[in-house]
């Protein structure tokens, strides 16, 4: 794949866990060189993301940190600061998701760096931003799901709050941050000016929730309660079949007619409650009771065949076990196998973006902690004696797998 618009961009990755690594992973997909800095304890996601053969690389860590060069520094020890200074000088973009207080203490916050290098692009991904009363508070994805009202959507629908069982806020905010950095790079290339970007997870995700669910309270005076009543219906969920579950959506009048015919409910075709978009919006509760009834008299495959003939959007409701074997994902090669330097054979998930006739490069495997410490030190101009001294003092750590 020759599509590498960021091939001349170097990014210093001062991030960990999920939100920051998602951002820098995406930039790497576009060809940027990513240099990931870890401390001797390592990125929490190395262990938090599940078990691994060596205990060094959870599956989640492997997938989020592909294509990144890894250097391990102990910034509390003499010598490491000089390495960090040279790294900062050598890069175009710095991405961090540590708390602002910690960055300031280490002297790697946006103000400290851009006072010396105003041309740099610095992106800080925060939990709550640096302006309001929550500034500087610790947070994780689940806490953001709670405070943004995402978990509360389940309370309104199901009677109890709940979390989406994936780190959805981290992924979304990370992608938003990557997009903002791309915009800043375009600006820099036309003006030569750097900038400081802040992407707060709370405000970002709260905005998404409100864009959909402020709904009828978007008006003054409000024309109804908050919330998209279709999405909040208890019946808005996969429907059971005789051998599993199926997911489908019918929105247009033609789709609804096709659905009613396919499911043997043609008697409702002329029902005034359901025969138009406006009527169904007014009778959301009753309509979703109709469309949410179990379809247990046919198998999932039988329903899929019927719905697809009727041009209804429908697919099986996968489990984690069945998703990886989906026929479409298998055909397009989303998951492949590769050899990792310490973990043996591992799964590789390629980028989903296709440009012209090819998908973006899979890029190299995630590296053990400190894998590229010595090569990077040499590239930055440190003499061999200096490198050995920093390794001996623990200011810089290298992987025992890559001596």
ROMI-437365 format. One record per residue (C-alpha): residue in three letters; y, x, z. Coordinates in steps of 0.25 Angstrom, whole numbers, plus 5000, padded with zeros to 4 digits. Each point is the difference from the previous one (the first is absolute). Layout:
N
+------+------+------+------+
! type !   py !   px !   pz !
+------+------+------+------+
!  ALA !    Y !    X !    Z !
...
+------+------+------+------+
END
This chain:
403
+------+------+------+------+
! type !   py !   px !   pz !
+------+------+------+------+
!  UNK ! 5000 ! 5000 ! 5000 !
!  UNK ! 5013 ! 5006 ! 4995 !
!  UNK ! 5009 ! 4990 ! 5007 !
!  UNK ! 5006 ! 5009 ! 5011 !
!  UNK ! 5015 ! 4996 ! 5001 !
!  UNK ! 5001 ! 5007 ! 5014 !
!  UNK ! 4993 ! 5013 ! 4996 !
!  UNK ! 5012 ! 5009 ! 5003 !
!  UNK ! 5003 ! 4993 ! 5013 !
!  UNK ! 4995 ! 5006 ! 5013 !
!  UNK ! 4998 ! 4991 ! 5013 !
!  UNK ! 4999 ! 5004 ! 5014 !
!  UNK ! 4991 ! 4990 ! 5007 !
!  UNK ! 5003 ! 5000 ! 5015 !
!  UNK ! 4993 ! 4987 ! 5002 !
!  UNK ! 4987 ! 4995 ! 5006 !
!  UNK ! 4991 ! 4988 ! 5002 !
!  UNK ! 5002 ! 4990 ! 4989 !
!  UNK ! 5014 ! 4996 ! 4996 !
!  UNK ! 5005 ! 5014 ! 4997 !
!  UNK ! 4987 ! 5005 ! 4993 !
!  UNK ! 5000 ! 4987 ! 4991 !
!  UNK ! 5014 ! 5004 ! 4996 !
!  UNK ! 4997 ! 5014 ! 4996 !
!  UNK ! 4987 ! 4997 ! 4994 !
!  UNK ! 5007 ! 4991 ! 4990 !
!  UNK ! 5010 ! 5011 ! 4997 !
!  UNK ! 4989 ! 5009 ! 4998 !
!  UNK ! 4994 ! 4990 ! 4990 !
!  UNK ! 5012 ! 5002 ! 4991 !
!  UNK ! 4998 ! 5015 ! 5000 !
!  UNK ! 5008 ! 5005 ! 5012 !
!  UNK ! 4995 ! 5012 ! 5008 !
!  UNK ! 4998 ! 4995 ! 5014 !
!  UNK ! 5000 ! 5010 ! 5012 !
!  UNK ! 4994 ! 4994 ! 5012 !
!  UNK ! 5004 ! 5006 ! 5013 !
!  UNK ! 4991 ! 4997 ! 5012 !
!  UNK ! 5000 ! 5005 ! 5014 !
!  UNK ! 4988 ! 5007 ! 5007 !
!  UNK ! 4996 ! 4986 ! 5005 !
!  UNK ! 5000 ! 4995 ! 4986 !
!  UNK ! 5003 ! 4986 ! 4994 !
!  UNK ! 4995 ! 4989 ! 5009 !
!  UNK ! 4993 ! 4994 ! 4988 !
!  UNK ! 4990 ! 5011 ! 4999 !
!  UNK ! 4993 ! 4994 ! 5011 !
!  UNK ! 5006 ! 4986 ! 5002 !
!  UNK ! 4996 ! 4995 ! 4986 !
!  UNK ! 4985 ! 5001 ! 5004 !
!  UNK ! 4988 ! 5009 ! 5001 !
!  UNK ! 4997 ! 5012 ! 4990 !
!  UNK ! 4989 ! 5010 ! 4998 !
!  UNK ! 5009 ! 5011 ! 5007 !
!  UNK ! 5010 ! 4992 ! 5008 !
!  UNK ! 5011 ! 5006 ! 4992 !
!  UNK ! 5003 ! 4990 ! 4989 !
!  UNK ! 4998 ! 4985 ! 5002 !
!  UNK ! 4998 ! 4992 ! 4987 !
!  UNK ! 5014 ! 4994 ! 5002 !
!  UNK ! 5006 ! 5014 ! 5001 !
!  UNK ! 4993 ! 5005 ! 4988 !
!  UNK ! 5005 ! 4988 ! 4991 !
!  UNK ! 5015 ! 5001 ! 5005 !
!  UNK ! 5001 ! 5015 ! 4999 !
!  UNK ! 4995 ! 5004 ! 4986 !
!  UNK ! 5007 ! 5010 ! 4992 !
!  UNK ! 5008 ! 5006 ! 5012 !
!  UNK ! 5001 ! 5015 ! 5004 !
!  UNK ! 4998 ! 5001 ! 5015 !
!  UNK ! 5007 ! 5010 ! 5009 !
!  UNK ! 4998 ! 5000 ! 5015 !
!  UNK ! 5012 ! 5004 ! 5009 !
!  UNK ! 5002 ! 5001 ! 5015 !
!  UNK ! 5015 ! 4998 ! 5000 !
!  UNK ! 5000 ! 5003 ! 5015 !
!  UNK ! 4996 ! 5015 ! 4997 !
!  UNK ! 5009 ! 5011 ! 4995 !
!  UNK ! 4999 ! 5002 ! 4985 !
!  UNK ! 4997 ! 4986 ! 4996 !
!  UNK ! 5014 ! 4996 ! 4999 !
!  UNK ! 5003 ! 5010 ! 4989 !
!  UNK ! 4988 ! 4995 ! 4992 !
!  UNK ! 5006 ! 4986 ! 5002 !
!  UNK ! 5014 ! 5004 ! 4995 !
!  UNK ! 4994 ! 5007 ! 4988 !
!  UNK ! 4992 ! 4987 ! 4997 !
!  UNK ! 5012 ! 4992 ! 5001 !
!  UNK ! 5008 ! 5009 ! 4991 !
!  UNK ! 4989 ! 5000 ! 4989 !
!  UNK ! 4999 ! 4984 ! 4999 !
!  UNK ! 5008 ! 4989 ! 4994 !
!  UNK ! 4995 ! 4989 ! 5009 !
!  UNK ! 4997 ! 4999 ! 5015 !
!  UNK ! 4992 ! 4988 ! 5005 !
!  UNK ! 4998 ! 4998 ! 5015 !
!  UNK ! 4995 ! 4988 ! 5009 !
!  UNK ! 5001 ! 5007 ! 5013 !
!  UNK ! 5010 ! 4993 ! 5010 !
!  UNK ! 5014 ! 5005 ! 4998 !
!  UNK ! 5001 ! 5006 ! 5014 !
!  UNK ! 4988 ! 5009 ! 4997 !
!  UNK ! 5005 ! 5004 ! 4987 !
!  UNK ! 5014 ! 5004 ! 5006 !
!  UNK ! 4993 ! 5008 ! 5011 !
!  UNK ! 4993 ! 5008 ! 4989 !
!  UNK ! 5012 ! 5001 ! 4992 !
!  UNK ! 4994 ! 4993 ! 4988 !
!  UNK ! 5008 ! 4988 ! 5000 !
!  UNK ! 5008 ! 4995 ! 4988 !
!  UNK ! 5013 ! 5005 ! 5006 !
!  UNK ! 4996 ! 5013 ! 5003 !
!  UNK ! 4993 ! 5003 ! 4987 !
!  UNK ! 5011 ! 4993 ! 4991 !
!  UNK ! 5011 ! 5007 ! 5007 !
!  UNK ! 4994 ! 5013 ! 4994 !
!  UNK ! 4994 ! 4994 ! 4987 !
!  UNK ! 5009 ! 4988 ! 4996 !
!  UNK ! 4992 ! 5000 ! 4987 !
!  UNK ! 4987 ! 4996 ! 5007 !
!  UNK ! 4994 ! 4986 ! 5000 !
!  UNK ! 4996 ! 4997 ! 5014 !
!  UNK ! 4992 ! 4987 ! 5002 !
!  UNK ! 4997 ! 4995 ! 5014 !
!  UNK ! 4990 ! 4989 ! 5002 !
!  UNK ! 5003 ! 4994 ! 5014 !
!  UNK ! 4994 ! 4988 ! 5008 !
!  UNK ! 5013 ! 4993 ! 5002 !
!  UNK ! 5011 ! 5008 ! 4994 !
!  UNK ! 5010 ! 5008 ! 5008 !
!  UNK ! 5011 ! 4990 ! 5002 !
!  UNK ! 4995 ! 4988 ! 5008 !
!  UNK ! 4995 ! 4999 ! 5014 !
!  UNK ! 4986 ! 5003 ! 4996 !
!  UNK ! 5004 ! 5013 ! 4994 !
!  UNK ! 4991 ! 5012 ! 5005 !
!  UNK ! 4989 ! 4991 ! 5006 !
!  UNK ! 4986 ! 5003 ! 4996 !
!  UNK ! 4992 ! 4991 ! 4991 !
!  UNK ! 4988 ! 4998 ! 4992 !
!  UNK ! 4996 ! 4991 ! 4989 !
!  UNK ! 4994 ! 4989 ! 5009 !
!  UNK ! 5013 ! 5000 ! 5008 !
!  UNK ! 5008 ! 4998 ! 4988 !
!  UNK ! 4991 ! 4989 ! 4995 !
!  UNK ! 5003 ! 4993 ! 5014 !
!  UNK ! 5015 ! 5002 ! 5000 !
!  UNK ! 5002 ! 4996 ! 4986 !
!  UNK ! 4994 ! 4987 ! 5002 !
!  UNK ! 4988 ! 5003 ! 4991 !
!  UNK ! 4990 ! 4998 ! 5011 !
!  UNK ! 5008 ! 4988 ! 5004 !
!  UNK ! 4997 ! 4994 ! 4987 !
!  UNK ! 4985 ! 4999 ! 5004 !
!  UNK ! 5005 ! 4993 ! 5013 !
!  UNK ! 5007 ! 4989 ! 4992 !
!  UNK ! 4988 ! 4999 ! 4990 !
!  UNK ! 4988 ! 5002 ! 5010 !
!  UNK ! 5005 ! 4998 ! 5014 !
!  UNK ! 4999 ! 5014 ! 5004 !
!  UNK ! 5008 ! 5013 ! 4995 !
!  UNK ! 4992 ! 5010 ! 4993 !
!  UNK ! 5001 ! 5013 ! 4992 !
!  UNK ! 4997 ! 5002 ! 4985 !
!  UNK ! 4988 ! 5010 ! 5002 !
!  UNK ! 5006 ! 5011 ! 4992 !
!  UNK ! 5012 ! 5009 ! 5002 !
!  UNK ! 5008 ! 4991 ! 4990 !
!  UNK ! 5014 ! 5003 ! 5006 !
!  UNK ! 4997 ! 5015 ! 4999 !
!  UNK ! 4996 ! 4999 ! 4985 !
!  UNK ! 5011 ! 4991 ! 4996 !
!  UNK ! 5011 ! 5009 ! 5007 !
!  UNK ! 4994 ! 5012 ! 4994 !
!  UNK ! 5001 ! 4995 ! 4986 !
!  UNK ! 5014 ! 4995 ! 5002 !
!  UNK ! 5004 ! 5014 ! 5005 !
!  UNK ! 4993 ! 5007 ! 4988 !
!  UNK ! 5008 ! 4990 ! 4991 !
!  UNK ! 5013 ! 5004 ! 5007 !
!  UNK ! 4998 ! 5015 ! 4999 !
!  UNK ! 4997 ! 4998 ! 4985 !
!  UNK ! 5014 ! 4993 ! 4999 !
!  UNK ! 5006 ! 5011 ! 5008 !
!  UNK ! 4994 ! 5011 ! 4990 !
!  UNK ! 5006 ! 4992 ! 4988 !
!  UNK ! 5013 ! 5000 ! 5007 !
!  UNK ! 4999 ! 5015 ! 5003 !
!  UNK ! 4996 ! 5004 ! 4986 !
!  UNK ! 5013 ! 4993 ! 4995 !
!  UNK ! 5010 ! 5004 ! 5011 !
!  UNK ! 4994 ! 5012 ! 5007 !
!  UNK ! 5002 ! 4993 ! 5013 !
!  UNK ! 4989 ! 4998 ! 5011 !
!  UNK ! 5000 ! 4989 ! 5010 !
!  UNK ! 4993 ! 4995 ! 5013 !
!  UNK ! 4991 ! 4988 ! 4999 !
!  UNK ! 4995 ! 4992 ! 5011 !
!  UNK ! 4989 ! 4990 ! 4999 !
!  UNK ! 4998 ! 4992 ! 5012 !
!  UNK ! 4986 ! 4993 ! 5001 !
!  UNK ! 5006 ! 4988 ! 5009 !
!  UNK ! 5011 ! 4996 ! 4991 !
!  UNK ! 4992 ! 5002 ! 4987 !
!  UNK ! 4988 ! 4991 ! 5004 !
!  UNK ! 5009 ! 4990 ! 5007 !
!  UNK ! 5008 ! 4999 ! 4987 !
!  UNK ! 4987 ! 4997 ! 4993 !
!  UNK ! 4995 ! 4989 ! 5010 !
!  UNK ! 5014 ! 4994 ! 4999 !
!  UNK ! 5001 ! 5000 ! 4985 !
!  UNK ! 4988 ! 4991 ! 5000 !
!  UNK ! 5000 ! 4992 ! 5013 !
!  UNK ! 5015 ! 4998 ! 5003 !
!  UNK ! 4998 ! 4990 ! 4989 !
!  UNK ! 5006 ! 4986 ! 5003 !
!  UNK ! 5009 ! 5007 ! 5011 !
!  UNK ! 5006 ! 5008 ! 4989 !
!  UNK ! 5011 ! 4989 ! 4999 !
!  UNK ! 5011 ! 4996 ! 5008 !
!  UNK ! 4997 ! 4990 ! 5005 !
!  UNK ! 4985 ! 5002 ! 5000 !
!  UNK ! 4992 ! 4990 ! 4991 !
!  UNK ! 4987 ! 5002 ! 5008 !
!  UNK ! 4992 ! 5009 ! 5009 !
!  UNK ! 4998 ! 5015 ! 4998 !
!  UNK ! 4988 ! 5004 ! 4993 !
!  UNK ! 4993 ! 4998 ! 4987 !
!  UNK ! 4991 ! 4989 ! 5003 !
!  UNK ! 4990 ! 5003 ! 4989 !
!  UNK ! 4997 ! 5014 ! 5006 !
!  UNK ! 5000 ! 4995 ! 5014 !
!  UNK ! 4990 ! 4989 ! 4998 !
!  UNK ! 4987 ! 5002 ! 5008 !
!  UNK ! 4993 ! 4997 ! 4987 !
!  UNK ! 5007 ! 5011 ! 4992 !
!  UNK ! 4987 ! 5009 ! 5001 !
!  UNK ! 4988 ! 5004 ! 4992 !
!  UNK ! 4990 ! 4988 ! 4998 !
!  UNK ! 4986 ! 5000 ! 5003 !
!  UNK ! 4989 ! 4999 ! 4989 !
!  UNK ! 4985 ! 4999 ! 5002 !
!  UNK ! 4998 ! 5015 ! 5001 !
!  UNK ! 5014 ! 5006 ! 5004 !
!  UNK ! 5015 ! 4998 ! 4998 !
!  UNK ! 5009 ! 4998 ! 4988 !
!  UNK ! 5015 ! 5002 ! 4999 !
!  UNK ! 5008 ! 4992 ! 4990 !
!  UNK ! 5014 ! 4995 ! 4998 !
!  UNK ! 5005 ! 4988 ! 4992 !
!  UNK ! 5015 ! 4998 ! 4999 !
!  UNK ! 5004 ! 4994 ! 4987 !
!  UNK ! 4997 ! 4985 ! 4996 !
!  UNK ! 4990 ! 5004 ! 4990 !
!  UNK ! 4993 ! 5009 ! 5009 !
!  UNK ! 4999 ! 4989 ! 5011 !
!  UNK ! 4994 ! 4991 ! 4989 !
!  UNK ! 4990 ! 5010 ! 4996 !
!  UNK ! 4996 ! 5002 ! 5014 !
!  UNK ! 4999 ! 4986 ! 5004 !
!  UNK ! 4991 ! 4997 ! 4988 !
!  UNK ! 4991 ! 5013 ! 5002 !
!  UNK ! 4998 ! 4996 ! 5015 !
!  UNK ! 4996 ! 4985 ! 4997 !
!  UNK ! 5013 ! 4994 ! 5005 !
!  UNK ! 5006 ! 4994 ! 4988 !
!  UNK ! 5003 ! 4988 ! 5008 !
!  UNK ! 5012 ! 5007 ! 5005 !
!  UNK ! 5006 ! 5004 ! 4987 !
!  UNK ! 5010 ! 4988 ! 5000 !
!  UNK ! 5002 ! 5001 ! 5015 !
!  UNK ! 5015 ! 4999 ! 5002 !
!  UNK ! 4999 ! 5010 ! 5012 !
!  UNK ! 4994 ! 5011 ! 4991 !
!  UNK ! 5004 ! 4998 ! 4985 !
!  UNK ! 5012 ! 5009 ! 5000 !
!  UNK ! 5005 ! 5013 ! 5006 !
!  UNK ! 5011 ! 4992 ! 5008 !
!  UNK ! 4990 ! 4990 ! 5005 !
!  UNK ! 4990 ! 5011 ! 5005 !
!  UNK ! 5012 ! 5007 ! 5007 !
!  UNK ! 5003 ! 4987 ! 5007 !
!  UNK ! 4986 ! 4998 ! 5004 !
!  UNK ! 4996 ! 5014 ! 5003 !
!  UNK ! 4991 ! 4997 ! 5011 !
!  UNK ! 4992 ! 4989 ! 4993 !
!  UNK ! 4999 ! 5009 ! 4987 !
!  UNK ! 4995 ! 5012 ! 5007 !
!  UNK ! 4989 ! 4991 ! 5007 !
!  UNK ! 4995 ! 4996 ! 4986 !
!  UNK ! 5000 ! 5014 ! 4994 !
!  UNK ! 4995 ! 5007 ! 5013 !
!  UNK ! 4987 ! 4992 ! 5001 !
!  UNK ! 4987 ! 5008 ! 5000 !
!  UNK ! 4993 ! 5001 ! 4986 !
!  UNK ! 4986 ! 5002 ! 5006 !
!  UNK ! 4993 ! 4992 ! 4989 !
!  UNK ! 5001 ! 5012 ! 4990 !
!  UNK ! 4999 ! 5015 ! 5001 !
!  UNK ! 5012 ! 5009 ! 4999 !
!  UNK ! 4996 ! 5005 ! 4986 !
!  UNK ! 4998 ! 4986 ! 4996 !
!  UNK ! 5014 ! 4996 ! 5004 !
!  UNK ! 5006 ! 5013 ! 4994 !
!  UNK ! 4994 ! 4996 ! 4987 !
!  UNK ! 5006 ! 4986 ! 5001 !
!  UNK ! 5014 ! 5004 ! 5004 !
!  UNK ! 5001 ! 5011 ! 4990 !
!  UNK ! 4996 ! 4990 ! 4989 !
!  UNK ! 5012 ! 4992 ! 5005 !
!  UNK ! 5009 ! 5012 ! 5001 !
!  UNK ! 5001 ! 4999 ! 5015 !
!  UNK ! 5004 ! 5012 ! 5008 !
!  UNK ! 4987 ! 5003 ! 5008 !
!  UNK ! 4992 ! 5012 ! 5005 !
!  UNK ! 4989 ! 5002 ! 5010 !
!  UNK ! 5005 ! 5003 ! 5014 !
!  UNK ! 4995 ! 5014 ! 5002 !
!  UNK ! 4996 ! 5007 ! 5013 !
!  UNK ! 5002 ! 5014 ! 5003 !
!  UNK ! 4986 ! 5003 ! 4996 !
!  UNK ! 5001 ! 4992 ! 4987 !
!  UNK ! 5014 ! 5004 ! 4995 !
!  UNK ! 4996 ! 5015 ! 4997 !
!  UNK ! 4989 ! 4994 ! 4990 !
!  UNK ! 5009 ! 4990 ! 4993 !
!  UNK ! 4996 ! 5000 ! 4985 !
!  UNK ! 5015 ! 5002 ! 4996 !
!  UNK ! 5003 ! 5011 ! 5009 !
!  UNK ! 4987 ! 5007 ! 4996 !
!  UNK ! 5003 ! 4998 ! 4985 !
!  UNK ! 5014 ! 5007 ! 5002 !
!  UNK ! 4995 ! 5011 ! 5009 !
!  UNK ! 5009 ! 4997 ! 5012 !
!  UNK ! 4990 ! 5008 ! 5009 !
!  UNK ! 4993 ! 5012 ! 4996 !
!  UNK ! 4993 ! 5011 ! 5008 !
!  UNK ! 5005 ! 5015 ! 5002 !
!  UNK ! 4996 ! 5012 ! 5008 !
!  UNK ! 5009 ! 5003 ! 5012 !
!  UNK ! 5001 ! 5015 ! 5005 !
!  UNK ! 4996 ! 4996 ! 5014 !
!  UNK ! 4995 ! 4985 ! 5000 !
!  UNK ! 4990 ! 5001 ! 4988 !
!  UNK ! 4999 ! 4988 ! 4991 !
!  UNK ! 5012 ! 4990 ! 5002 !
!  UNK ! 5005 ! 4988 ! 4993 !
!  UNK ! 5013 ! 5002 ! 4992 !
!  UNK ! 5009 ! 4988 ! 4997 !
!  UNK ! 5009 ! 5002 ! 4988 !
!  UNK ! 5014 ! 4995 ! 4998 !
!  UNK ! 5001 ! 4986 ! 4994 !
!  UNK ! 5011 ! 5003 ! 4991 !
!  UNK ! 4998 ! 5001 ! 4985 !
!  UNK ! 5010 ! 5007 ! 4991 !
!  UNK ! 4997 ! 4999 ! 4985 !
!  UNK ! 4985 ! 5002 ! 4999 !
!  UNK ! 4997 ! 5007 ! 5013 !
!  UNK ! 5000 ! 4998 ! 5015 !
!  UNK ! 5008 ! 5010 ! 5008 !
!  UNK ! 4993 ! 5012 ! 5005 !
!  UNK ! 4990 ! 4999 ! 5012 !
!  UNK ! 5006 ! 5013 ! 5005 !
!  UNK ! 4992 ! 5010 ! 5009 !
!  UNK ! 4993 ! 4997 ! 5013 !
!  UNK ! 5007 ! 4999 ! 5013 !
!  UNK ! 5001 ! 5014 ! 5006 !
!  UNK ! 4995 ! 5005 ! 5014 !
!  UNK ! 5011 ! 5003 ! 5010 !
!  UNK ! 5007 ! 5012 ! 4996 !
!  UNK ! 4992 ! 5002 ! 4987 !
!  UNK ! 5012 ! 5005 ! 4992 !
!  UNK ! 5007 ! 5007 ! 5012 !
!  UNK ! 4998 ! 5014 ! 4995 !
!  UNK ! 5003 ! 4998 ! 4985 !
!  UNK ! 5013 ! 4992 ! 5003 !
!  UNK ! 5005 ! 5011 ! 5009 !
!  UNK ! 4997 ! 5011 ! 4989 !
!  UNK ! 5007 ! 4991 ! 4990 !
!  UNK ! 5012 ! 4999 ! 5010 !
!  UNK ! 5001 ! 5015 ! 5000 !
!  UNK ! 4994 ! 5004 ! 5013 !
!  UNK ! 4994 ! 5013 ! 5001 !
!  UNK ! 4985 ! 5002 ! 5003 !
!  UNK ! 5004 ! 5006 ! 5014 !
!  UNK ! 5009 ! 4988 ! 5003 !
!  UNK ! 4989 ! 4990 ! 4996 !
!  UNK ! 4990 ! 5007 ! 5009 !
!  UNK ! 5010 ! 5000 ! 5012 !
!  UNK ! 5003 ! 4985 ! 4998 !
!  UNK ! 4985 ! 4997 ! 4999 !
!  UNK ! 4997 ! 5009 ! 5012 !
!  UNK ! 5011 ! 4993 ! 5009 !
!  UNK ! 4996 ! 4986 ! 4996 !
!  UNK ! 5013 ! 4997 ! 4994 !
!  UNK ! 4992 ! 4997 ! 4987 !
!  UNK ! 4986 ! 4995 ! 5000 !
!  UNK ! 4990 ! 5002 ! 4988 !
!  UNK ! 4987 ! 4993 ! 4997 !
!  UNK ! 4988 ! 5007 ! 5004 !
!  UNK ! 4994 ! 4994 ! 4987 !
!  UNK ! 5010 ! 5007 ! 4991 !
!  UNK ! 5002 ! 5014 ! 5005 !
+------+------+------+------+
END
